[in-house]
Amino acid sequence: MEMKKIFIFIIGAALFLASCKKDPLNITPDGRLTLDQVFKDQIQTESFVNTIYGKIPLYFFNYNSYGFLAGITDEAQDNRNTFIGGMALQWQNGALTPSSSPLAGMLDYSIWWQGIGYSNLFLANIDNANISDTAKKSRLKGEVQMLRAFFYWELVKQYGPMPAVSKPFAAGFDFSALTRPSFQEVVNFIVSDCDAVIANQNVPLRITDASERGRFPKAVAYAIKTQALLFNASPLWNQSNDVSKWAAASQAGQQAIQALTVQGDYQLYQDYGQYFLKTQDLGGSILDHETIYELPYPAGVFSVINTIPTNGLIIGTSAGACPSQELVDSYDMQGTGEPAVLGYSDADHLQPIINPASGYDETNPYVGRDPRFYATVWFDGSHYGVINGVDHNIQAYVGGSDQLLPYLQFANTRTGYYLRKWYDPLIPANQLVQQSKWKKYRLAEIYLNYAEAENEANGPANAYAAVNIVRSRAGMPNLPAGLTQDQMRDRIHRERRVEFAYEEHRFWDVRRWKILSQTDKLVTGLQIAKNGGSFTYSRFVTERRGFGWQDKYLLFPIPLSEASLIPDFSKNQNPGW
């Protein structure tokens, strides 16, 4: 599909009530199009689809002040957390209210509803569109059904259940009559869209033509379905632990794996670290068989936003979202496959519970860890690359060129670590190369979604294979035989944490597991003192958070402007708001 634009004018910008109460297309004297004109012309109809795709956020490090969502989880401390207008400081200061959100413009109530509104308008008219190629018309319809499912799912995992609206609102619609459904009901609505796409033979399982980069393949429907059903079965939405919900999520995961890897040619990319440095290649002989959907546009110049201060002598501006000690502790030992740190014996996470069976050595904490650790984190002594013609190893110890500086500045880490994932040191920072794109959905998630649901539904026996294939790609040994359901649950939680580090899963996982108040109160770092050829390591609390971890943050508040107009939204505002 050629990426052309049309001037579709949505009256009312902010929230779906304002936009849906009026005609979403308007005749204007400056070349804008009427609804009839759009669907009488195939090019304009396809361009309308591109307009809907344009509502997908950038994600990645494009939150306010170039933040990662990870920076407000226990994965990281955002180095810019003292910047008054920044997302991290606003979040910690309690700026999320029914009247405002630090994540506005990215994870945004109005954006999700705009995407839904556009999708409904398209779906109400596509059957009568002037497109003679019925297969093309069917494919466009399928893509927009996926887009509607996407926007609905992003909306409800953030705000909880919302009215399932399948058609444009008619003139004079009584919005005050809208009510909030159950979470199950809205998940059923999302799944029905996904199932319609899965049954649509005109939607390809994967995109292979580079000219179609950015379009949804059918595999996205499988990804959304498995994720939605997994959330539906999780403690936040399944307080009675109804096993049938886990069974439904497991079945969806199993079907997705079958469709993608047996009927299709999806498979894990064999080099975990390199995977995040590569743009998805499309064509006849592709290397990346893992990515299900990658945003088609570069996120920005990563090397300027997340870099080490030594490299910053060239052009870097910030250390960015620096990995926490909690994230580092979550990586297993490669030799034994066992967790290095089992937890903490104190509330401040300064006294780790070391697993004696793991082989972990506190005096050599970076030796022998899961290879994904080395692909994700730059730590003291790790090899960075060549800077100004000189080979450089990270010097995070006190007095080193990349040392931890726990005061108000942006250039140096405040945790003792820097983010390695997505960063290619072979590309000089002063070239301002836009290195990376955001992989929204990938096959590894399907495996771990299935494994979690299967373990909860039927125990660990059949979950092993899905977890082990992900671990094997990373160079990790299989999980030990004989794990109980509880032990497998813990292993899967750990696996998701390290496999998806910084990919926004942690933000949502701790909410659906209802452990937010246990994980996000604080993050710690590691100060390193060099004494000749030896080092001493001291854990410390680098950030205590006053807000963002209480139970009310399991869901975002419905915006006040909506709750004031719809009585049921006000009556059933999310808990704590």
Secondary structure, DSSP 8 states (H G I E B T S, - for coil): ----------SS-SSHHHHHTS-SS---TTS---HHHHHHSHHHHHHHHHHHHTTS---TT-BTTTB-GGGGSTTEEETTTT-TTSHHHHHHTT--BTTB-TTTTTS-HHHHHHHHHHHHHHHHHGGGSS---HHHHHHHHHHHHHHHHHHHHHHHHHH-------S---TT--GGG-----HHHHHHHHHHHHHHHHT-TTS-SS---GGGTT---HHHHHHHHHHHHHHHHSTTT-TT--HHHHHHHHHHHHHHHIIIIIIS-----S-HHHHTTS----SSS-S--SEEEE-SS----HHHHS--HHHHTTT-----EEE-HHHHHT-BBTTT--BSEEEESSTTS-SEEE-TTTT--TTSTTSSB-HHHHHHEE-TT-EEEEETTEEEE---STTSTT----SS-SSS-SSS-EE-TT--TTS-GGG-------EEEEHHHHHHHHHHHHHHHH-STTTHHHHHHHHHHHT-----TT--HHHHHHHHHHHHHHHTTTTTHHHHHHHHTT-HHHHSSEEEEEEEEEETTEEEEEEEEEEE-SSS-SGGGGS----HHHHTT-HHHHHT--TT-
